[in-house]
């Protein structure tokens, strides 16, 4: 969209766009799961029910009395200001005489009389075919249009066929907003998720789904800005957890100081999620060149230095085992409140905790006074 334009879903059509010039684009979406022998979507044939349904729907919209288009003059005004697009993953087909004749008409190689005769011939063919009889009423609706109105309608009709890689097109559009290749998937996922949520909410509340340029810019600009401003993109961990959570060294250390009980698998899973959230994001940032190996090293050294201060402060003197456990829990509680920075960005608590869980899993740090002899 550009300034002063809007897009709607299931309002004027499957999709519609209103341009700043006040011109409307009505789009019918007709996708299929049926494929040819080679696995590609099937062709759009001349007796395709989806094609004729779309043309019939538009014919009824053009002549809609409720919208004040009973008179031919009003119908003509409407089609002159409207573009009609049939978008489908079905393939273009040179043997589809309806398509080839419409194209020939648009290129001035055939007259509207030629086109109308072609449509009538297809109607007769469908009428005599028991299997295809259902499309006759749709072709009749198109043929019922005033000739002058129909001429302009077919001039403004287009087919977007073989439209299969929709997600790829969306990602190309994001790239054209000067988004780095490594961030395109993040922007797409964020916008897609927010759009689905908003569309569901609007539908549930029986509100129209219409986005103006300004609406979209206000609500969705942040997802572009986030990846442009140099901030690290935080990605949720959605992978599988280890089968035996209790076998991880950092979990054994936490059980040892009685932070968690041996049977508390729910808390083990939550802590493991934090650890993997941290590891996966750091790996991705380093792979994408967002951070350097040296930054990762410095970050972990800073985390260890903070742990070392807490550890040394807690164990300055000889303690009983019960006192050691209390001190260990105190170190852990303090460390969990730490705010660590990476590339001048404050990381969320779950990731900070994940860093310390990772260090205690290697293990390079521990909580019990004798953690090295127990786990290293």
Buried (B, 14 or more C-beta within 10 A) or exposed (E): BEEEBBBBBEEBBBBBBBBEEEBBBBBBBBEEEEEEEEEEBBBBBBBBBBBBBBBBBBBEBBBBEEEEBEEBEBBBBBBEBBBBBBBBBBBBBEEBBBBBBBBBBBEEEBEBEEBBEBBEBBBEBBBEEEEBEEBBEBBBBBBEBBEBBBBBBBBBBBBEBBBBEEEEEBBEEBBEEEBBEBBBEBBBBBBEEBBEEBBEEBEEEEEEBBBBBEEBEEBBEEBBEBBBEEEBBBBEBEEEBBEEBBEBBBBBBBBBBEBBEEEBBEBBEEBBBBBBBBBBBBEBBBEBEBBEEEBBEEBBEBBBEBBEEBBEEBBEEEBEEEBBBBBBBBBBEBBBEBEBEBBEEEBBBBBBBBBBBBBBBEBBBBBBBEBEEBBE
